[in-house]
Amino acid sequence: MRKKIVIALGGNALGNTPEEQIERVRKVAKIIVNLSDDGYDIVVTHGNGPQVGIINLAMESGHENENTPDMPFAECGAMSQGYIGYHLQQALQQELNNRNKRKQCVTILTQVLVDAKDKAFKNPTKPIGNFYTKKEADEISKEKGYVFKEDAGRGYRRVVASPEPLKIIELKIIHKLLNTHSIVIAAGGGGIPVVKNKKVLTGVDAVIDKDKTSARLAIELKADLFLILTTVDKVKINFGTPSEIDLDLINVKQAEAYLKNGEFKEGSMKPKVEACLEYVKHKRGGQAIITSLNNAEKALAGKTGTVIVKGGV
């Protein structure tokens, strides 16, 4: 019996330009199709932090020059879903064709319901766009009113609200496509955040954390496995110190203790671990794995990665 897996790709892993992204998704496509050949029905989600920031900046620049209309942030998120989904879909379909597979790949423009009263709107934490020095960030903040925060020692990035995902609006069609054994690309960038007033959905200026939305999607699809692919092979504690330790297998209780002790950075590993916890708490016997893109297949074979389970260990 085929197993269902939700694979979350980091936005930074896809590059910062169309050329970089096209090159990298070709590599991603080979790995994902290999997993499909191994008997998994796959939903691919992806981040969009660098991409949506670039789109938003371009739209603002055009608007300042009176060449383009003002573009709401939710619409920029939708653009990033289409842009990244197009590249992923094209690469995956080509890889399937190269192997003479009759399977199809499709991108679903995905909306995700959030609460308009979510406290995140008062405390923006989600990094988007490029990295800047402290001086550059201060200058942009003064000019545009943006909020910047230091991002895991890599520089300063603009931050926006990151509300909790409550419901995947397009869940039914994603489920139907998955049951046809199609490879589905969905919930890109954490989904387009929308609030509901009576029966009307309206986009809001925010970026939902893609790992949390991916966990919500994995829960609602009753996926057998949740895999987060990032830039490191394993989660670490005491990160960046002489006593740094790789984590191989941890349970919910251990992971929560590490979170409480501040082992994982906001905007970096913390939301990934939190997303994994959300999934394993809901899925009996489910496993969540965090590893690098290059080692995805090895991680599923139990040879690397950090595995998070509900109990035991």
Secondary structure, DSSP 8 states (H G I E B T S, - for coil): --EEEEEEE-SGGG-SSHHHHHHHHHHHHHHHHHHHHTTEEEEEEE--HHHHHHHHHHHHHHHHTTSS----HHHHHHHHHHHHHHHHHHHHHHHHHHTT----EEE---EEE--TT-GGGGS--EEEEEEE-HHHHHHHHHHH--EEEE-TTS-EEEEE------EETTHHHHHHHHHTT-EEE-SGGG-EEEEEETTEEEE-S----HHHHHHHHHHHHT-SEEEEEESSSS-EESTTSTT-EE--EEEHHHHHHHHHTT-S-TTTTHHHHHHHHHHHHHSTT-EEEEEEGGGHHHHHTTSSSEEEESS--
